[in-house]
């Protein structure tokens, strides 16, 4: 049994940076390595950046590319950092196209670089959940996990909830 965890970075608020000159959010590079260092993670991780996109800009080909990467990975356990706006859409796609894997998607409502982000906590939760959950596709946010087809993002409360 392969105990290592594959982590795929796809962008989202999790990895956005702030341009102090014009106030825009943008992508430069993933903050994942810094976050893992802060969390003192010593897990056996393989990390790859698939893309750095806002999930609102995802198209079907992006989800197919993520699914292909998941299926090509030797790891049975996968964490994907993803934008929260379309995380449920990607989770459902992966549920249909990636059997025999434990896949946990996570993200952040506030960019990590803002200092008050939920991203570090969500990342730690996703890494923990992926080690103990059975085969399937899940979303991990705010210390909770949800099955891919039983979750929605409540935009009024700013959190994910079971359906």
ABEGO torsion letter per residue (X at the ends): XBABBBBBBAEEAAABBBBAAAGBBBBABBAAAAAAAAAGBABBBBBBBABBBBAAABBAAAAAAAAAAAAABABABBBBBBBAAAAAAAAAAAAAABBGBBBBBBBBABBAAAGABAAAAAAAAAAAAAAABBBEBBBBBGGBBBBAAABBBBAAAGBBBBX
